[in-house]
Amino acid sequence: MRILHTSDWHLGRSFHREGMLGHQAAYVDHLLSVVEQGSVDVVCVSGDVYDRELPQVDAVRLASEALSRLAASRAKVVITSGNHDSAQRLGFGARRAERAGLHLRTGLCDLRRPLVLDDAHGEVALYALPYLEPAMVAEELGAAASHQQVLAAALGRVRDDLGTRAKSRSVVAAHAFVTGGAPSDSERDIRVGGVGAVPQALFHGFDYVALGHLHGPQRLAETVRYSGSPLPYSFSEQHHRKGSWLVELGRAGVEEVVRVPAPVHRALASLRGRLDDLLVDPAMASAEAAFCQVVLTDAERPANPMDRLRARFPHTVHLTFEPEGRTARQGGYVERVSGLGDEEVCCAFLDDVRGRPASPAERALLRTALARVRHDEVLA
């Protein structure tokens, strides 16, 4: 039996305000191609189909199209809700969807309701656990309101059901932060009381564990893995190799796990240097089609830097300044301007953001402006 493990689609999410729906639609095309060409029996989506609990209309449209195409494919489909999804909205019509081979698992009532499949070696039980918010479900599960206790109680229900199934191989899909996983900048914090991670030992005994939530593809153990998100959603993911896992189950459990790379629709690039150098450096040619974050090191802030950068790097989405030769300022901004007069505060601000003091002409202009403000305040 072949299981394609994917997660964290985050349909509707943007990248530094750049729309990603076109790239996400292309990933769906890729996924369908893998299902057919790889003879996939089950597609397992381990949470975060959407980026928001109330997704935008275009994201819902893309999800509807993706799920309809998957339901019409050769594969069964199992989807669980993540911490970004609304379990109620994602699970709407779940019973009807099952008739089309689309299995939505979004509530506690689904913990003992695996997708049961048969192959030449017998039965496979696939349990899909939705993201469980401790404060919402702890009482019903009879557990303390922590991620570890809630997930342990949920897996206890899974094991109870599995114990009734003689010789079944088992797969668990879960949306959680498991100890040993490396986070990215684009995941939402799920900590409760300062603790968000759960130990890997909770998943002991299952043939394969298909994890979602962390956006980097990761192998915590041979049979415990994060698929990662199919697209990057922060520059911290610049060196990720996005994709999914193709898991082959045999008679005794997992026989092989193969990485299936996702198409790269737009690379990420981090550039650093003086503006004039970046605009002519031939070594930067590969970044011209990438999403770029740029750190400018000019001693003085250049005029119109974003417009000039985008003339060569049209997909520049993030720009910061770290002037060469300037030491980090000590203390907070409020502390640094404490006790200064209005003119000195304005001049300190110019120096801080521009990298050079105000000229005599600029100081005169500031004095005139401040005098006009004081005059208007007196009249008011």
TORNULUM-181962 format. One record per residue (C-alpha): x, y, z; residue number from 1. Coordinates in steps of 0.02 Angstrom, whole numbers, plus 50000, padded with zeros to 5 digits. Last residue first. Layout:
xx: X yy: Y zz: Z i: NUM;
...
This chain:
xx: 49682 yy: 53794 zz: 50955 i: 380;
xx: 49776 yy: 53958 zz: 50928 i: 379;
xx: 49914 yy: 53904 zz: 51048 i: 378;
xx: 49927 yy: 53734 zz: 50963 i: 377;
xx: 49940 yy: 53817 zz: 50792 i: 376;
xx: 50085 yy: 53927 zz: 50853 i: 375;
xx: 50174 yy: 53775 zz: 50929 i: 374;
xx: 50157 yy: 53681 zz: 50764 i: 373;
xx: 50221 yy: 53832 zz: 50666 i: 372;
xx: 50373 yy: 53846 zz: 50781 i: 371;
xx: 50408 yy: 53660 zz: 50754 i: 370;
xx: 50403 yy: 53681 zz: 50566 i: 369;
xx: 50519 yy: 53833 zz: 50568 i: 368;
xx: 50643 yy: 53745 zz: 50683 i: 367;
xx: 50639 yy: 53591 zz: 50571 i: 366;
xx: 50679 yy: 53697 zz: 50418 i: 365;
xx: 50824 yy: 53779 zz: 50508 i: 364;
xx: 50892 yy: 53609 zz: 50560 i: 363;
xx: 50879 yy: 53550 zz: 50379 i: 362;
xx: 50979 yy: 53701 zz: 50320 i: 361;
xx: 51111 yy: 53673 zz: 50454 i: 360;
xx: 51126 yy: 53489 zz: 50398 i: 359;
xx: 51044 yy: 53349 zz: 50497 i: 358;
xx: 51162 yy: 53213 zz: 50554 i: 357;
xx: 51202 yy: 53058 zz: 50449 i: 356;
xx: 51141 yy: 52877 zz: 50447 i: 355;
xx: 50967 yy: 52903 zz: 50378 i: 354;
xx: 50857 yy: 52817 zz: 50506 i: 353;
xx: 50950 yy: 52861 zz: 50666 i: 352;
xx: 51021 yy: 53028 zz: 50609 i: 351;
xx: 50850 yy: 53088 zz: 50555 i: 350;
xx: 50775 yy: 53030 zz: 50721 i: 349;
xx: 50912 yy: 53117 zz: 50820 i: 348;
xx: 50873 yy: 53277 zz: 50724 i: 347;
xx: 50689 yy: 53265 zz: 50767 i: 346;
xx: 50727 yy: 53231 zz: 50951 i: 345;
xx: 50853 yy: 53375 zz: 50956 i: 344;
xx: 50725 yy: 53497 zz: 50885 i: 343;
xx: 50592 yy: 53444 zz: 51010 i: 342;
xx: 50707 yy: 53457 zz: 51161 i: 341;
xx: 50805 yy: 53310 zz: 51230 i: 340;
xx: 50778 yy: 53243 zz: 51408 i: 339;
xx: 50749 yy: 53063 zz: 51356 i: 338;
xx: 50796 yy: 53038 zz: 51173 i: 337;
xx: 50908 yy: 52885 zz: 51201 i: 336;
xx: 50796 yy: 52807 zz: 51334 i: 335;
xx: 50643 yy: 52816 zz: 51222 i: 334;
xx: 50743 yy: 52736 zz: 51080 i: 333;
xx: 50796 yy: 52588 zz: 51187 i: 332;
xx: 50971 yy: 52566 zz: 51254 i: 331;
xx: 51138 yy: 52560 zz: 51164 i: 330;
xx: 51152 yy: 52594 zz: 50979 i: 329;
xx: 51234 yy: 52458 zz: 50875 i: 328;
xx: 51394 yy: 52517 zz: 50797 i: 327;
xx: 51393 yy: 52597 zz: 50626 i: 326;
xx: 51537 yy: 52551 zz: 50511 i: 325;
xx: 51429 yy: 52482 zz: 50372 i: 324;
xx: 51247 yy: 52533 zz: 50377 i: 323;
xx: 51123 yy: 52393 zz: 50421 i: 322;
xx: 50963 yy: 52435 zz: 50328 i: 321;
xx: 50811 yy: 52325 zz: 50297 i: 320;
xx: 50707 yy: 52276 zz: 50145 i: 319;
xx: 50578 yy: 52138 zz: 50121 i: 318;
xx: 50473 yy: 52094 zz: 49967 i: 317;
xx: 50593 yy: 52107 zz: 49820 i: 316;
xx: 50503 yy: 52019 zz: 49678 i: 315;
xx: 50556 yy: 52140 zz: 49539 i: 314;
xx: 50743 yy: 52114 zz: 49571 i: 313;
xx: 50823 yy: 52227 zz: 49439 i: 312;
xx: 50704 yy: 52376 zz: 49435 i: 311;
xx: 50639 yy: 52312 zz: 49601 i: 310;
xx: 50798 yy: 52366 zz: 49687 i: 309;
xx: 50784 yy: 52544 zz: 49621 i: 308;
xx: 50603 yy: 52560 zz: 49676 i: 307;
xx: 50645 yy: 52488 zz: 49848 i: 306;
xx: 50795 yy: 52604 zz: 49873 i: 305;
xx: 50708 yy: 52768 zz: 49832 i: 304;
xx: 50853 yy: 52876 zz: 49895 i: 303;
xx: 50998 yy: 52785 zz: 49974 i: 302;
xx: 51020 yy: 52774 zz: 50164 i: 301;
xx: 51195 yy: 52831 zz: 50208 i: 300;
xx: 51337 yy: 52710 zz: 50252 i: 299;
xx: 51264 yy: 52588 zz: 50126 i: 298;
xx: 51241 yy: 52413 zz: 50202 i: 297;
xx: 51074 yy: 52368 zz: 50123 i: 296;
xx: 50995 yy: 52205 zz: 50183 i: 295;
xx: 50881 yy: 52130 zz: 50052 i: 294;
xx: 50746 yy: 51998 zz: 50058 i: 293;
xx: 50710 yy: 51932 zz: 49886 i: 292;
xx: 50573 yy: 51824 zz: 49809 i: 291;
xx: 50664 yy: 51753 zz: 49660 i: 290;
xx: 50666 yy: 51792 zz: 49473 i: 289;
xx: 50814 yy: 51913 zz: 49479 i: 288;
xx: 50900 yy: 51813 zz: 49615 i: 287;
xx: 50998 yy: 51703 zz: 49492 i: 286;
xx: 51079 yy: 51859 zz: 49418 i: 285;
xx: 51159 yy: 51907 zz: 49584 i: 284;
xx: 51333 yy: 51849 zz: 49534 i: 283;
xx: 51328 yy: 51976 zz: 49393 i: 282;
xx: 51340 yy: 52119 zz: 49521 i: 281;
xx: 51267 yy: 52276 zz: 49441 i: 280;
xx: 51117 yy: 52322 zz: 49550 i: 279;
xx: 51189 yy: 52241 zz: 49705 i: 278;
xx: 51344 yy: 52351 zz: 49699 i: 277;
xx: 51244 yy: 52513 zz: 49685 i: 276;
xx: 51136 yy: 52461 zz: 49833 i: 275;
xx: 51278 yy: 52418 zz: 49949 i: 274;
xx: 51275 yy: 52239 zz: 50012 i: 273;
xx: 51165 yy: 52094 zz: 50067 i: 272;
xx: 51048 yy: 51983 zz: 49970 i: 271;
xx: 50939 yy: 51840 zz: 50033 i: 270;
xx: 50855 yy: 51738 zz: 49896 i: 269;
xx: 50697 yy: 51631 zz: 49891 i: 268;
xx: 50648 yy: 51528 zz: 49739 i: 267;
xx: 50485 yy: 51547 zz: 49644 i: 266;
xx: 50380 yy: 51404 zz: 49578 i: 265;
xx: 50488 yy: 51266 zz: 49648 i: 264;
xx: 50398 yy: 51104 zz: 49606 i: 263;
xx: 50374 yy: 50986 zz: 49752 i: 262;
xx: 50504 yy: 50851 zz: 49783 i: 261;
xx: 50440 yy: 50674 zz: 49822 i: 260;
xx: 50547 yy: 50602 zz: 49963 i: 259;
xx: 50540 yy: 50413 zz: 49972 i: 258;
xx: 50495 yy: 50306 zz: 50123 i: 257;
xx: 50519 yy: 50118 zz: 50106 i: 256;
xx: 50466 yy: 49954 zz: 50187 i: 255;
xx: 50353 yy: 50023 zz: 50324 i: 254;
xx: 50255 yy: 49887 zz: 50412 i: 253;
xx: 50280 yy: 49698 zz: 50422 i: 252;
xx: 50178 yy: 49647 zz: 50269 i: 251;
xx: 50223 yy: 49800 zz: 50168 i: 250;
xx: 50184 yy: 49985 zz: 50181 i: 249;
xx: 50264 yy: 50103 zz: 50056 i: 248;
xx: 50269 yy: 50285 zz: 50109 i: 247;
xx: 50284 yy: 50426 zz: 49983 i: 246;
xx: 50335 yy: 50581 zz: 50081 i: 245;
xx: 50293 yy: 50757 zz: 50023 i: 244;
xx: 50382 yy: 50908 zz: 49950 i: 243;
xx: 50485 yy: 51061 zz: 49995 i: 242;
xx: 50674 yy: 51059 zz: 50001 i: 241;
xx: 50705 yy: 51188 zz: 50136 i: 240;
xx: 50850 yy: 51309 zz: 50111 i: 239;
xx: 50750 yy: 51470 zz: 50106 i: 238;
xx: 50630 yy: 51413 zz: 50242 i: 237;
xx: 50684 yy: 51551 zz: 50364 i: 236;
xx: 50632 yy: 51669 zz: 50225 i: 235;
xx: 50451 yy: 51634 zz: 50270 i: 234;
xx: 50301 yy: 51545 zz: 50192 i: 233;
xx: 50392 yy: 51417 zz: 50085 i: 232;
xx: 50279 yy: 51302 zz: 49982 i: 231;
xx: 50231 yy: 51118 zz: 50003 i: 230;
xx: 50230 yy: 51136 zz: 50193 i: 229;
xx: 50327 yy: 51006 zz: 50290 i: 228;
xx: 50307 yy: 50817 zz: 50272 i: 227;
xx: 50348 yy: 50792 zz: 50455 i: 226;
xx: 50407 yy: 50618 zz: 50496 i: 225;
xx: 50399 yy: 50472 zz: 50619 i: 224;
xx: 50438 yy: 50304 zz: 50535 i: 223;
xx: 50626 yy: 50319 zz: 50515 i: 222;
xx: 50635 yy: 50434 zz: 50665 i: 221;
xx: 50619 yy: 50623 zz: 50685 i: 220;
xx: 50631 yy: 50641 zz: 50496 i: 219;
xx: 50595 yy: 50818 zz: 50443 i: 218;
xx: 50521 yy: 50920 zz: 50301 i: 217;
xx: 50515 yy: 51100 zz: 50365 i: 216;
xx: 50346 yy: 51182 zz: 50393 i: 215;
xx: 50309 yy: 51113 zz: 50566 i: 214;
xx: 50122 yy: 51084 zz: 50592 i: 213;
xx: 50092 yy: 50909 zz: 50519 i: 212;
xx: 50149 yy: 50734 zz: 50563 i: 211;
xx: 50121 yy: 50568 zz: 50475 i: 210;
xx: 50166 yy: 50431 zz: 50600 i: 209;
xx: 50201 yy: 50259 zz: 50527 i: 208;
xx: 50192 yy: 50081 zz: 50595 i: 207;
xx: 50126 yy: 50136 zz: 50764 i: 206;
xx: 50207 yy: 50067 zz: 50922 i: 205;
xx: 50274 yy: 50225 zz: 51003 i: 204;
xx: 50183 yy: 50385 zz: 50959 i: 203;
xx: 50185 yy: 50461 zz: 51134 i: 202;
xx: 50374 yy: 50428 zz: 51137 i: 201;
xx: 50398 yy: 50577 zz: 51021 i: 200;
xx: 50372 yy: 50692 zz: 51168 i: 199;
xx: 50252 yy: 50840 zz: 51154 i: 198;
xx: 50303 yy: 51020 zz: 51118 i: 197;
xx: 50199 yy: 51173 zz: 51160 i: 196;
xx: 50249 yy: 51222 zz: 51336 i: 195;
xx: 50248 yy: 51402 zz: 51398 i: 194;
xx: 50083 yy: 51380 zz: 51490 i: 193;
xx: 50003 yy: 51322 zz: 51328 i: 192;
xx: 50111 yy: 51341 zz: 51174 i: 191;
xx: 50032 yy: 51336 zz: 51001 i: 190;
xx: 50138 yy: 51472 zz: 50916 i: 189;
xx: 50087 yy: 51493 zz: 50734 i: 188;
xx: 50213 yy: 51428 zz: 50609 i: 187;
xx: 50299 yy: 51545 zz: 50485 i: 186;
xx: 50466 yy: 51578 zz: 50571 i: 185;
xx: 50518 yy: 51396 zz: 50557 i: 184;
xx: 50521 yy: 51259 zz: 50688 i: 183;
xx: 50645 yy: 51114 zz: 50704 i: 182;
xx: 50569 yy: 50951 zz: 50768 i: 181;
xx: 50654 yy: 50859 zz: 50910 i: 180;
xx: 50504 yy: 50865 zz: 51025 i: 179;
xx: 50342 yy: 50850 zz: 50928 i: 178;
xx: 50242 yy: 51007 zz: 50885 i: 177;
xx: 50070 yy: 50940 zz: 50837 i: 176;
xx: 49952 yy: 50897 zz: 50695 i: 175;
xx: 49929 yy: 50709 zz: 50692 i: 174;
xx: 49914 yy: 50568 zz: 50564 i: 173;
xx: 49928 yy: 50392 zz: 50636 i: 172;
xx: 49959 yy: 50236 zz: 50531 i: 171;
xx: 49926 yy: 50059 zz: 50594 i: 170;
xx: 49952 yy: 49883 zz: 50531 i: 169;
xx: 49808 yy: 49774 zz: 50586 i: 168;
xx: 49851 yy: 49604 zz: 50661 i: 167;
xx: 49686 yy: 49586 zz: 50753 i: 166;
xx: 49583 yy: 49744 zz: 50764 i: 165;
xx: 49507 yy: 49768 zz: 50936 i: 164;
xx: 49671 yy: 49833 zz: 51006 i: 163;
xx: 49671 yy: 49969 zz: 50873 i: 162;
xx: 49515 yy: 50042 zz: 50952 i: 161;
xx: 49593 yy: 50055 zz: 51124 i: 160;
xx: 49755 yy: 50118 zz: 51046 i: 159;
xx: 49662 yy: 50262 zz: 50963 i: 158;
xx: 49574 yy: 50305 zz: 51125 i: 157;
xx: 49743 yy: 50310 zz: 51213 i: 156;
xx: 49808 yy: 50417 zz: 51071 i: 155;
xx: 49678 yy: 50548 zz: 51119 i: 154;
xx: 49727 yy: 50537 zz: 51303 i: 153;
xx: 49912 yy: 50557 zz: 51261 i: 152;
xx: 49871 yy: 50705 zz: 51148 i: 151;
xx: 49776 yy: 50791 zz: 51288 i: 150;
xx: 49909 yy: 50757 zz: 51419 i: 149;
xx: 50052 yy: 50817 zz: 51309 i: 148;
xx: 49963 yy: 50972 zz: 51244 i: 147;
xx: 49913 yy: 51026 zz: 51419 i: 146;
xx: 49741 yy: 51050 zz: 51498 i: 145;
xx: 49746 yy: 50896 zz: 51611 i: 144;
xx: 49649 yy: 50747 zz: 51543 i: 143;
xx: 49476 yy: 50671 zz: 51557 i: 142;
xx: 49455 yy: 50678 zz: 51368 i: 141;
xx: 49297 yy: 50783 zz: 51382 i: 140;
xx: 49380 yy: 50896 zz: 51510 i: 139;
xx: 49537 yy: 50920 zz: 51405 i: 138;
xx: 49445 yy: 50963 zz: 51244 i: 137;
xx: 49431 yy: 51153 zz: 51231 i: 136;
xx: 49572 yy: 51210 zz: 51344 i: 135;
xx: 49691 yy: 51084 zz: 51266 i: 134;
xx: 49662 yy: 51136 zz: 51084 i: 133;
xx: 49665 yy: 50972 zz: 50989 i: 132;
xx: 49731 yy: 50975 zz: 50812 i: 131;
xx: 49637 yy: 50836 zz: 50722 i: 130;
xx: 49693 yy: 50655 zz: 50741 i: 129;
xx: 49688 yy: 50546 zz: 50585 i: 128;
xx: 49691 yy: 50359 zz: 50618 i: 127;
xx: 49736 yy: 50246 zz: 50471 i: 126;
xx: 49699 yy: 50061 zz: 50501 i: 125;
xx: 49782 yy: 49944 zz: 50376 i: 124;
xx: 49712 yy: 49768 zz: 50352 i: 123;
xx: 49783 yy: 49617 zz: 50264 i: 122;
xx: 49943 yy: 49580 zz: 50169 i: 121;
xx: 49874 yy: 49592 zz: 49991 i: 120;
xx: 49792 yy: 49758 zz: 50032 i: 119;
xx: 49646 yy: 49812 zz: 50139 i: 118;
xx: 49596 yy: 49982 zz: 50203 i: 117;
xx: 49516 yy: 50045 zz: 50363 i: 116;
xx: 49499 yy: 50234 zz: 50382 i: 115;
xx: 49498 yy: 50251 zz: 50568 i: 114;
xx: 49350 yy: 50300 zz: 50677 i: 113;
xx: 49404 yy: 50289 zz: 50859 i: 112;
xx: 49473 yy: 50467 zz: 50861 i: 111;
xx: 49335 yy: 50533 zz: 50748 i: 110;
xx: 49214 yy: 50581 zz: 50889 i: 109;
xx: 49349 yy: 50697 zz: 50954 i: 108;
xx: 49326 yy: 50806 zz: 50800 i: 107;
xx: 49399 yy: 50854 zz: 50629 i: 106;
xx: 49428 yy: 50695 zz: 50528 i: 105;
xx: 49374 yy: 50716 zz: 50347 i: 104;
xx: 49375 yy: 50560 zz: 50237 i: 103;
xx: 49353 yy: 50590 zz: 50050 i: 102;
xx: 49316 yy: 50427 zz: 49957 i: 101;
xx: 49160 yy: 50494 zz: 49869 i: 100;
xx: 49041 yy: 50412 zz: 49994 i: 99;
xx: 49149 yy: 50488 zz: 50131 i: 98;
xx: 49102 yy: 50663 zz: 50073 i: 97;
xx: 48923 yy: 50637 zz: 50130 i: 96;
xx: 48979 yy: 50599 zz: 50307 i: 95;
xx: 49100 yy: 50745 zz: 50310 i: 94;
xx: 48972 yy: 50875 zz: 50253 i: 93;
xx: 49057 yy: 51015 zz: 50350 i: 92;
xx: 49220 yy: 50953 zz: 50426 i: 91;
xx: 49325 yy: 51098 zz: 50362 i: 90;
xx: 49200 yy: 51224 zz: 50428 i: 89;
xx: 49179 yy: 51143 zz: 50598 i: 88;
xx: 49366 yy: 51108 zz: 50622 i: 87;
xx: 49408 yy: 51288 zz: 50580 i: 86;
xx: 49584 yy: 51272 zz: 50514 i: 85;
xx: 49743 yy: 51359 zz: 50572 i: 84;
xx: 49774 yy: 51236 zz: 50715 i: 83;
xx: 49757 yy: 51089 zz: 50597 i: 82;
xx: 49607 yy: 50989 zz: 50536 i: 81;
xx: 49629 yy: 50811 zz: 50474 i: 80;
xx: 49614 yy: 50751 zz: 50295 i: 79;
xx: 49610 yy: 50572 zz: 50231 i: 78;
xx: 49593 yy: 50542 zz: 50043 i: 77;
xx: 49569 yy: 50375 zz: 49954 i: 76;
xx: 49667 yy: 50366 zz: 49793 i: 75;
xx: 49624 yy: 50325 zz: 49612 i: 74;
xx: 49570 yy: 50504 zz: 49579 i: 73;
xx: 49392 yy: 50576 zz: 49580 i: 72;
xx: 49402 yy: 50618 zz: 49765 i: 71;
xx: 49569 yy: 50702 zz: 49733 i: 70;
xx: 49494 yy: 50809 zz: 49596 i: 69;
xx: 49348 yy: 50860 zz: 49705 i: 68;
xx: 49466 yy: 50896 zz: 49851 i: 67;
xx: 49576 yy: 51010 zz: 49746 i: 66;
xx: 49428 yy: 51103 zz: 49667 i: 65;
xx: 49346 yy: 51133 zz: 49836 i: 64;
xx: 49513 yy: 51188 zz: 49910 i: 63;
xx: 49541 yy: 51310 zz: 49767 i: 62;
xx: 49366 yy: 51384 zz: 49788 i: 61;
xx: 49388 yy: 51397 zz: 49975 i: 60;
xx: 49552 yy: 51490 zz: 49948 i: 59;
xx: 49470 yy: 51609 zz: 49824 i: 58;
xx: 49330 yy: 51646 zz: 49949 i: 57;
xx: 49445 yy: 51693 zz: 50091 i: 56;
xx: 49465 yy: 51574 zz: 50236 i: 55;
xx: 49377 yy: 51597 zz: 50404 i: 54;
xx: 49483 yy: 51486 zz: 50517 i: 53;
xx: 49635 yy: 51549 zz: 50425 i: 52;
xx: 49780 yy: 51475 zz: 50327 i: 51;
xx: 49680 yy: 51332 zz: 50255 i: 50;
xx: 49724 yy: 51147 zz: 50236 i: 49;
xx: 49814 yy: 51160 zz: 50401 i: 48;
xx: 49813 yy: 50976 zz: 50447 i: 47;
xx: 49898 yy: 50810 zz: 50412 i: 46;
xx: 49841 yy: 50779 zz: 50232 i: 45;
xx: 49852 yy: 50591 zz: 50196 i: 44;
xx: 49831 yy: 50536 zz: 50015 i: 43;
xx: 49797 yy: 50349 zz: 50005 i: 42;
xx: 49823 yy: 50219 zz: 49867 i: 41;
xx: 49959 yy: 50308 zz: 49767 i: 40;
xx: 50005 yy: 50226 zz: 49602 i: 39;
xx: 50154 yy: 50344 zz: 49585 i: 38;
xx: 50102 yy: 50413 zz: 49414 i: 37;
xx: 49922 yy: 50442 zz: 49464 i: 36;
xx: 49944 yy: 50510 zz: 49639 i: 35;
xx: 50103 yy: 50604 zz: 49591 i: 34;
xx: 50010 yy: 50694 zz: 49451 i: 33;
xx: 49870 yy: 50741 zz: 49569 i: 32;
xx: 49997 yy: 50816 zz: 49689 i: 31;
xx: 50082 yy: 50915 zz: 49550 i: 30;
xx: 49916 yy: 50992 zz: 49497 i: 29;
xx: 49882 yy: 51035 zz: 49680 i: 28;
xx: 50054 yy: 51116 zz: 49689 i: 27;
xx: 50011 yy: 51224 zz: 49537 i: 26;
xx: 49855 yy: 51284 zz: 49628 i: 25;
xx: 49963 yy: 51334 zz: 49777 i: 24;
xx: 50079 yy: 51433 zz: 49663 i: 23;
xx: 49930 yy: 51525 zz: 49589 i: 22;
xx: 49857 yy: 51554 zz: 49762 i: 21;
xx: 50019 yy: 51629 zz: 49828 i: 20;
xx: 49979 yy: 51815 zz: 49832 i: 19;
xx: 50124 yy: 51930 zz: 49881 i: 18;
xx: 50089 yy: 52020 zz: 50044 i: 17;
xx: 50253 yy: 51959 zz: 50124 i: 16;
xx: 50209 yy: 51785 zz: 50062 i: 15;
xx: 50021 yy: 51764 zz: 50059 i: 14;
xx: 49914 yy: 51626 zz: 50133 i: 13;
xx: 49751 yy: 51579 zz: 50049 i: 12;
xx: 49779 yy: 51392 zz: 50058 i: 11;
xx: 49891 yy: 51350 zz: 50206 i: 10;
xx: 49947 yy: 51185 zz: 50125 i: 9;
xx: 50014 yy: 51125 zz: 50292 i: 8;
xx: 50019 yy: 50938 zz: 50258 i: 7;
xx: 50073 yy: 50796 zz: 50144 i: 6;
xx: 50097 yy: 50607 zz: 50163 i: 5;
xx: 50067 yy: 50501 zz: 50008 i: 4;
xx: 50025 yy: 50323 zz: 50061 i: 3;
xx: 50065 yy: 50172 zz: 49954 i: 2;
xx: 50000 yy: 50000 zz: 50000 i: 1;
